[in-house]
C-alpha cells in the first residue's frame, strides 16, 4: 500500500522514539531505484526517510482519540 501526503499513519520502528505513534505524512520522496520513503510529522517532532514497510494506515478512531486528548 502506498501513502500520500496528509495520510494518517502509525510508525512501526522499534529503533524510533516515535514507535507506535500516529502521525501525518508531510512529504513523499522517491529514490532513483523507485523506492518511496516518507517524512512523518508527530506532535513532538518528525521522522524522515521512513520506508513504506514501517508504516500502517492509522485507525480513524485512534487518531480522533489522540486529538481529543489535546
N, C-alpha and C positions, 0 to 999 in steps of 0.2 A: 504494500500500500504506500503510495506516495502522499506527501503532505504539501500544503500550500501555506502561504503567508496568512497569518491570523488564525490558523487552526489551533485548537486547544489540544495539548498532548501531555502525556506522562513520560518522564525520563526514567529509564531503567538502566542505570550505570552505577554499579557498586563503588566505583572509584570517584564518583562525583559527589560534591556536597549537596547537590540537588536531587539525588537518587530518590525516586518515588514521588517527587513533587510534580504538580501540574504547572504547566507554563504555556506561553503563546509563541508560536513560530513567528519570528520577526524578519528572517531572511533565509533564502534557499540559495545554495551555491552548487554548481555542477563542475566536477573536475574534468580534466581532459580525457579521463578514462570513462566518463559517462556516469560516475557515481555522484549521487546527490548527498550533500551534508547540509545541516541546518543550524541556525542560531536560534536558541530558545531563550526567551525572557521570562524570568521568575520575579516574585515580589522583592527578593533580596539580591538580585543580580542576573547574570546571564551565562549561558554555556554555549560556546561556539564549536563548530566542526563536529556536530553530533551526527553520527550515521543513522540512517533510517532504521536499522535493526535495533537501536537503543530507544526507539520511540514507540508509543502506542497511543491510539486515539483516546482522549480523555472522556470519561463518563460525564455527560451533561450535568447530572445531579451532583457529582463531586465538585465540579467547577462552581456551580451555584452555591453549594455549601461553603466553599472557601471564600467566595465573595461576601457571603452573609456574615462571616467572622470579622470582617474589616470594619 
